[in-house]
Amino acid sequence: MLTCDLHVHTNFSKDGESSVEEILKRAEEVGLDAIAITDHDTVDGATRALACKTPVLVIPGIEVSTKQGHLLVLGVTEVIPAGLDITTTVEIARRMGGLLILPHPYHRWRHGVALRRKAGMAIVDAVEVFNSRYIVGSANRKAAKIARRLGMPCVGGSDAHNAKFVGFGRTFVDAELNVPSILKAIRDGKVSCGGKKTPLRTYTRQSLSNTWRRIKRITRRVHLR
């Protein structure tokens, strides 16, 4: 049984705080067998990680910003355009051979697809039912309840934006230690998941920082007009 963190950001994400090397070092320290690098709308972090010497298996990926919310695509090293309808994004990702995971689907403040598209779970391969960045956990519980009702594979991830929190969300996969075997096992539902909560003070600080960053971007656009 392999221990994996399927949702991790590096500083190639605009809100990421740690380098690829720091992320991989931490993954080794906390005993992960594999880690998915899923930066926002870029595969540069994943590509960098694949070139690093590390005992931890790197699963390349991307977290795509669709019109309806975020979508994790694992097993790809090409950029998928942001801002498209999720149906179109799914079509592109499947042509690439990617594994599709719906992250934090019911989180109101973090681009949860299921809040905007009720059938969102039906078009992916697995659902993230444990995301370590939460306040009370109700969004995780709702995702788990509905995913299990639909017979969807349930996975977990830290959604770490800092190396300190890599491994806080984990997926246990019955597979060989290689990317194709892990992705197939996830599709086949040979998984379980769990973890612990990212400290509230860290989650709050990162959320406030992201909000301030968005406000500055909006203000800059207004001034440019």
C-alpha positions in Angstrom: 0.0 0.0 0.0 1.5 3.3 -1.1 1.1 6.6 0.8 0.6 9.5 -1.5 -0.3 13.2 -1.3 -2.2 14.0 -4.5 -2.6 17.7 -4.1 0.5 19.9 -3.5 1.5 23.4 -4.7 5.0 24.8 -5.1 6.0 28.4 -5.6 5.3 28.0 -9.3 1.7 28.7 -8.1 1.1 32.4 -7.5 0.1 31.6 -3.9 2.7 28.8 -3.3 5.4 29.5 -0.7 8.0 26.7 -1.1 10.3 25.6 -3.8 10.0 22.3 -5.6 13.2 21.1 -3.8 11.7 22.0 -0.4 8.5 20.2 -1.2 10.3 17.1 -2.3 12.5 17.1 0.7 9.5 17.4 3.0 7.7 14.6 1.2 10.7 12.3 1.9 10.9 13.4 5.5 7.2 12.6 6.2 7.5 9.2 4.6 5.5 9.7 1.4 6.0 7.2 -1.4 4.6 9.5 -4.1 3.5 13.1 -4.4 1.4 14.9 -7.1 2.7 18.4 -8.0 -0.5 20.3 -9.0 0.3 24.0 -9.4 -2.4 26.4 -10.5 -2.7 26.6 -14.3 1.0 25.6 -14.9 3.0 22.4 -15.2 6.3 24.1 -14.6 6.5 22.9 -11.0 5.7 19.4 -12.0 8.3 19.4 -14.8 10.9 20.8 -12.4 10.1 18.1 -9.9 10.5 15.3 -12.5 14.0 16.5 -13.2 15.0 16.3 -9.5 16.8 13.4 -7.9 14.4 12.1 -5.2 13.3 8.8 -3.7 9.8 10.1 -3.8 7.8 9.3 -7.0 6.6 12.5 -8.7 3.2 12.4 -10.3 3.0 15.3 -12.7 -0.2 17.3 -12.7 -2.0 20.6 -12.7 -4.9 22.3 -11.0 -6.9 23.9 -13.8 -9.1 27.0 -13.2 -12.3 26.3 -15.1 -15.4 28.5 -15.4 -17.1 26.5 -12.8 -14.2 25.9 -10.4 -11.0 24.0 -9.9 -10.1 20.6 -11.5 -7.1 18.4 -10.7 -5.5 16.6 -13.6 -2.8 14.0 -12.8 -0.4 12.3 -15.2 0.0 15.3 -17.6 3.0 17.5 -18.4 1.2 19.9 -20.8 -0.7 23.0 -19.8 -4.5 22.9 -20.1 -5.9 26.4 -20.8 -7.6 28.1 -17.9 -11.1 29.7 -18.0 -12.8 27.1 -20.2 -16.1 25.4 -19.3 -15.4 22.4 -17.2 -16.9 20.0 -19.8 -14.4 21.3 -22.4 -11.5 21.1 -19.9 -12.5 17.5 -19.1 -12.4 16.6 -22.8 -9.0 18.1 -23.3 -7.6 16.4 -20.2 -9.0 13.0 -21.3 -7.4 13.4 -24.7 -4.1 13.9 -22.8 -4.7 10.7 -20.8 -5.1 12.5 -17.5 -6.7 11.3 -14.3 -9.4 13.8 -13.3 -10.1 14.6 -9.6 -12.6 17.1 -8.3 -10.8 18.9 -5.4 -12.7 20.5 -2.5 -15.9 20.2 -4.5 -18.2 21.8 -1.8 -15.9 24.4 -0.4 -17.7 27.7 -0.8 -14.7 30.0 -0.8 -12.3 27.8 -2.8 -13.8 27.3 -6.3 -15.7 24.1 -5.6 -17.2 22.8 -8.8 -20.1 20.9 -7.2 -21.5 24.1 -5.8 -22.0 25.4 -9.4 -22.5 22.2 -11.3 -24.5 19.5 -9.6 -23.4 16.8 -12.1 -19.7 17.7 -11.6 -18.8 14.5 -9.8 -20.2 12.4 -12.6 -17.6 13.6 -15.2 -14.4 12.9 -13.2 -12.5 9.8 -12.1 -12.3 10.5 -8.4 -13.4 13.0 -5.7 -11.2 14.7 -3.1 -13.1 14.0 0.1 -10.2 14.9 2.5 -8.6 18.3 2.0 -6.5 19.4 4.9 -7.2 23.1 4.5 -10.6 23.4 6.2 -12.1 25.2 9.1 -15.0 22.9 10.3 -14.8 20.0 7.9 -18.4 20.2 6.6 -17.3 20.5 3.0 -15.1 17.3 3.3 -18.0 15.4 4.9 -20.5 16.4 2.3 -18.0 15.4 -0.5 -17.4 12.0 1.1 -21.1 11.4 1.6 -22.1 12.2 -2.0 -19.1 10.5 -3.6 -19.7 7.3 -1.7 -23.4 7.4 -2.7 -22.3 7.7 -6.3 -19.7 4.9 -6.0 -16.8 7.3 -6.8 -13.2 6.7 -5.7 -12.4 8.9 -2.7 -9.0 10.5 -2.3 -7.2 12.9 -0.1 -4.6 15.7 -0.4 -3.0 18.3 1.7 -3.5 21.1 -0.8 -0.3 22.3 0.8 1.0 25.7 -0.3 3.9 25.5 2.1 6.3 22.5 2.5 5.5 22.3 6.2 2.1 20.9 5.4 3.0 18.3 2.8 1.4 15.0 3.8 -1.3 16.5 6.0 -3.8 14.9 3.5 -3.0 11.4 2.3 -4.3 8.8 -0.1 -3.4 5.2 0.4 -3.2 3.4 -2.9 -3.0 -0.3 -3.6 -0.5 -0.1 -6.5 3.0 -0.6 -7.8 5.3 2.4 -7.3 4.9 3.9 -10.8 2.6 6.6 -12.2 0.5 4.4 -14.5 -0.1 1.8 -11.8 -1.1 4.5 -9.2 -3.5 6.3 -11.7 -5.1 3.0 -12.6 -5.6 2.0 -9.0 -7.3 5.3 -8.3 -9.6 4.8 -11.2 -10.4 1.3 -10.0 -11.2 2.6 -6.5 -8.3 0.8 -4.8 -7.8 3.7 -2.4 -8.6 5.1 1.0 -7.7 8.4 2.5 -7.3 10.5 5.7 -5.0 13.1 7.3 -5.0 16.0 9.7 -6.0 19.6 9.6 -3.8 22.5 8.4 -3.4 24.9 11.4 -6.2 27.4 11.3 -3.8 30.4 11.7 -1.9 29.2 8.6 -5.1 28.7 6.6 -6.4 32.1 7.6 -3.1 33.9 6.8 -2.9 32.3 3.4 -6.6 33.0 2.6 -6.2 36.7 3.6 -3.0 36.9 1.5 -4.8 35.5 -1.5 -7.7 37.9 -1.1 -5.3 40.8 -0.9 -3.6 39.6 -4.0 -6.9 39.4 -5.9 -7.8 42.9 -4.8 -4.5 44.3 -6.0 -5.0 42.6 -9.4 -8.5 44.1 -9.7 -7.3 47.5 -8.7 -4.5 47.3 -11.3 -6.9 46.4 -14.1 -9.2 49.4 -13.1 -6.2 51.8 -13.2 -5.1 50.4 -16.6 -8.5 51.3 -18.0 
